[in-house]
Each structure stands twice: as structure tokens, then as C-alpha cells.
Amino acid sequence: MDKDRAIITQVAAKIAADLVNTEAETDQKLGEFATLFTSVKDIIFDAIDGATNDAQIYELAKQTFNATAVGAGDITLQVAGQQHGDIPDWLIKACKRDGITKVYDNRDGLSVNPKRPWFKAVDADKAYWPPKTRTK
């Protein structure tokens, strides 16, 4: 196995380990890990090798993880007060994950205080900043 494939295999193992139910019995954890690892590894390698297209990869992931697409159609996200631009996808995903349906848009005040959250949940103690990106 070449170095790149070894790294991808390690990444697949890490993803699978993170997805395993930690409260399950050991035998169940091992079985779940084996299934997830194989599925994640296959999905990644199929995508890299070009054996599948984006739609097929989505279907594989959907079947493997019993997942649904996250988008504006899946959650009604309301903005309290004034909205300052388009709602970013990362916010929709985070709000869906957290069960938040209404936020304040604080982007207008970022020039005065750049550390303030970009969005704040109206009915919960949740704040949202854009995901950090790595720079080289």
C-alpha cells in the first residue's frame, strides 16, 4: 500500500471510530466499527478513483449512515430582526444539528467587535461563528 492510501485508510479509521456508539458493549462497538470503517474507506477510495460520481457517493453515504441532506429545505431557519446577507450553509447545518430554528444576525456589528458571534440563537444559549479554515 502506498503512502497516500495508508493515510486515507487511517483517516477512514478515525472517522469510523468517531462514529461508533461509545455506550455500546465491546462486541457491538467492534462490529459497528468494522462496518463503518469498511463503508467509509470504500466511499473515499471510490470517490478518489473516480469509480463513482457525486450522486452515487451521496447515495452510498446516505445508505451507510442513514443520513439526509442538510439544506434550506430541511430546516426553517428564521432570522429575528434584520438579516444582513445570505444565510450560510454552515449555519444551516449547525442549527439543524442543535435544533435551533431562529437566530439573530449579528454580522452588521463585526467591524466594531470582530470577536462577537456572527449569529446568536434566539431561544437558546448558542452562538455561531464561521468554521475556521486552515491556511498554508
N, C-alpha and C positions, 0 to 999 in steps of 0.2 A: 504494500500500500504506500503510495507516495505521500509526501508531507502534507499537501493540501487536503487530500482525502482523510488523512489521520486527524487533522484539525477539525474538519467538518464533522467527522464521526464523534469527536469529543464534544463539539457544540450540540450535536443531536442528543448525546447522553446527558448533557447538562439540562437541556430543555425538558427531556423526558423526566429527569429527576425532580425538576421544579414542579412538574405537573402531577406527580404521584401524590395520592391521598396519604398524608403523613399520620393520620389517625387510624389507618387500617392495620390489620395483623401483618406480620412479616411476609408470610406466603402470598397474601393478597398484594402487598406492595411490590414484591418481586415480579409477580405475574403482570401487574399493571405497568411496571417499568419496562419489562420486556416488550410488551405490546406497543407502548408509546415510543420506545426507542426505535424499534423497527419501523414504525409508521413515520416518525419524524425524519429518520435517516433516509428512508425511501423517497419521501416527498422532496427533501432537499436535493438529493442526488438526481432525481428525475427532473427537477427544475434546472439544475446546473447542466445536465447532459442534454437538455432540450427534448427529452422524451415526452414531455407533457407541456401543454400551453397553460396560460394563466387560468383559464376557466377550469381545466382539468385539475390543476393544483388546488384551486379553491374547493372543488368538489371533494378531492381527497382529504383535505384538511377538515372540511365540513363533516364528512362521514367519520373520520377518525376521532374528532374532538366534540362531535355533536354541537357544532358551532353555528352561529347565524351571523350574517353580515352586519356590520355596525355602520350606520349612516343616518342621515337626517330622517329617513323614512321609518327607522326603527325606534326612534325616541322623539318625543315632542319636547324640545328644549326651548323654553321661553326666556326672554331677556326682560328683566324688570327695569323700568326706566328707559334710558336711551341706549340704543345699540350703536357701537362705533366700528362698523365694518362687518365683513362676513364672519360667521361663526366657524372657527377652525375645526377640522376633523378630529384632532387630538382632544379637543374639549368635549365633543360629542361622545367619543369613546370613553373618556374619563367619567363623564356624567352618567353614562349608561352603566358603567361598572359600579359607580357609587349610588345609583338610584336617585340622582338629582334631576329635577325637571325644570328648575327655574334658577337663573343666575343674574347677578349684576355684572355689567360690562364696565370694567374699570380702566380700559385702555386709554381713555382720554386723559387720565392723570399720570401716566407713566413718565412724561417729560419732567414733571415736578418731583415725583418719587418713583424711580425706576425699580425699586425693590418691592413695591406693592404687588399683590396678586393681580393678574390680568382679569380674572373672573372670580366672583365670590358667590357661593350658594346662598339663596335667599332663606331657605328654611332649615339649613343645617350648618354645622361648623366646618365647612370645607372651602378651601381656596385653591385656585388653579393657576399655575404658571406654564408657559410653553415648555415642552420637553427640551432638555439640554441636548445639544448636539456636540459631537466631538469635532475638534478642528485639528488639522495636522500641522 
